[in-house]
Amino acid sequence: MSYSVGQVSAFAGVTVRTLHHYDKAGLLSPSDRSSAGYRLYSEADLVGLQQILFYRELGFPLDEIAAILRDPQGNALERLRARQRQLSEEIARLQRLAEVAERAIEVQKTGVSLTPQERFEVFGEVTFDLSYATEAELKWARSEGQSEAVARAAVHTKEDWRQLMGEAATWRAELLAVFDEGEPGDGERAMDLAEEHRLHIARWFTACPPDMHRRIADDFVADPRAFALVVPPSQQRPGLAVYTCKAVHANAARHPGGSMDFEEAP
């Protein structure tokens, strides 16, 4: 029994144009032609079309499909194994992206609703970086502290944020003064400021034991976006992030269970 190109198009779910393309590419040529010159497909042709559509569904390009069909025993298995590995990697990548999207949604939910003018009044130069906030959410997602911080941030009012950012601005001015005066990062004044920062986090977001505070401070050095949430770029000085991190580590060592494990970058 033979089938016209229109019939094959209808029950195979492909366009007539696609079937014509497969024919011209030498991928699937109909076994027969009508007296008027129209393509006629046999049952064997339909089996070949099913194979083509199967490999297309797996993402194989047409040239690879042609190679497989020319020598199915020699090519198919290894090519399928390679494609399986690629698909597994792509699935893992998409799962990661889905997780990032989910975390980004959670991060967005924590944002306080403010007009642009109110946002500038409250946050000043401290800008909200969604990419960094999302990465931080992913990094700390399994920690109880992160869950609490997100929950508490979500219910902060505009006045809460105003007070929070006011405290942060006062602390930042003192940090810059200590740094500019040449006080050592592991000196008493710097360590006291580190302790104030730790308590600030605990007061507004989540309990911040010394070990957690050290990890937060390590991000100040590793990622400029993290430190920009503490000191805006326009107010930063060379070496200030390292200085702040050193102060946090030194302060952590003053507490039970703390340890001096920070080495200043060369």
Secondary structure, 3 states (H helix, E strand, C coil): CCEEHHHHHHHHCCCHHHHHHHHHCCCCCCCEECCCCCEEECHHHHHHHHHHHHHHHCCCCHHHHHHHHHCHHHHHHHHHHHHHHHHHHHHHHHHHHHHHHHHHHHHHHCCCCCCHHHHHHHHCCCCCCHHHHHHHHHHCCCCHHHHHHHHHHHCCCHHHHHHHHHHHHHHHHHHHHHHHCCCCCCCHHHHHHHHHHHHHHHHHCCCCCHHHHHHHHHHHHHCHHHHHCCCCHHHCCCCHHHHHHHHHHHHHHCCCCCCCCCCCCC
